[in-house]
């Protein structure tokens, strides 16, 4: 079947999904971050009864609502694309992947929809306590929604808790909690949500500094900055910590991604982490004889410490992962990519033999085929790989995106420390240069989040599901022209939505907090 799939269909379907995901992630992190900050502000109002805090909370709540509405629209389209563009994927793992998405839709989305109405329209209709609870529950609903989405994504990175059923040709869940609480899912959730809190804090500080720049609403601006900067600093530090955990999880379950993140080809003990480096653009394949770097500076032994928590541990590079032969933790030798591909083909052939034997009523042959399939099913996805070089993700994209994310993470910690020092020890309201720095930091918050997802998703290629289902086997058989058409429709639609949101946000910001 795959021989008849147009490679341009795969490229356009990937492009369409990436486009939708990129636009969706513009809105989600700000929703998560503003939810926490406005919740703290309303808590201040509840505890003090000071109308100033009510006015402050209502202003940021208005910006939250504008952003939330657009984010929901892009998120719905993203989920529908699994069925339209990736129907083989949906069929193959729908019993597992669909569960967290269904829970997200039934529990989290309806929770948000219920309490967001009270949050916006219930100020004078319900008690202050109930309104405060509604505000926090709206934020909690958004966070729970993120949890189940990230559980689904984490399962794609590290598929656990399932068994392959040759009768249905589907992977079926056998352990819900293994899926829901896998170490990959837990770490991904905290790292992703914390990054959203960082963006929300950056956004609030930047917008508040605009008021200072315009010499407006000084008390409102400085109070907002104090709360947001503390949220941002704590979140940025914790995000760095969970980032270390993410690196460890990647090393355990996706060593090829880790190797791409580091431009790392030849494995070694006591491997160093690249602090600064420039990849060689002439390097095309792992065995082309070209040096991986034009230059690099390493932190000695740090990659081994990150990957295995041991300074002298062996970390395999791209060449090792493709050629195999190195010793695994269980004492066995790693298979080469060619061996995995052959075992994958054996699994595919065994599945066909099993189904043929079942159709013919030949139970003995079916048992033999099932045994062969079970022995090789772990490599099933490799059977669709044509060339071992296809197993290597885009190294430059993954390498540089990872460094953008890490460097910006460090910058945010420094940024919030400086903001807090200036707001408490100096007169931040008079420092125009810092106001501009804060405003220009807002787009960097978005850039960091997008870079993180580039590492997570592009670093996983060619897999739709790690080691189980490659992208070229997950695709729907569609007309390329229809995918191209919808790509440009979505591009125009999402761009219009983004421009509209920015326009509405700017109008609301210029109006400022209400005086009631």
Secondary structure, DSSP 8 states (H G I E B T S, - for coil): -GGGS-HHHHHHHHHHHHHHHHHHHHHHHHHHHHHHHHHHHHHHHHHH--HHHHHHHHHHHHHHHHHHHHHHHHHHHHHHHHHHT-HHHHHHHHHHHHHHHHHIIIIIIHHHHHHHHHHHH-TTTS-HHHHHHHHHHHHHHHHHHHHHHHHHHHHHHS--SEEEETTTTEEEES-HHHHHT-HHHHHHHHHHHHHHHHHHHHHHHHHHHHHHHTT--HHHHHHHHHHHHHHHHHHHHHHHHHHHHHHHHHHHH-HHHHHHHHT--S-EET--EEEEEEE-TT--STTSS--SEEEEEEETTHHHHHHHS-TT-EE--HHHHHH--SB-TTS-B---HHHHHHHHHHHHHHHHHHHHHHHHT-HHHHHHHHHHHHHHGGGGGGGG---GGGGS--HHHHHHHHHHHHHHHHHHHHHHHHHHHHHHHS-GGG-HHHHHHHHHHHHHHHHHHHHHHHHHHHTTTTEEETTTEEHHHH-----HHHHHHHHHHHHHHHHHHHHHHHHHHHHHHHH-S---
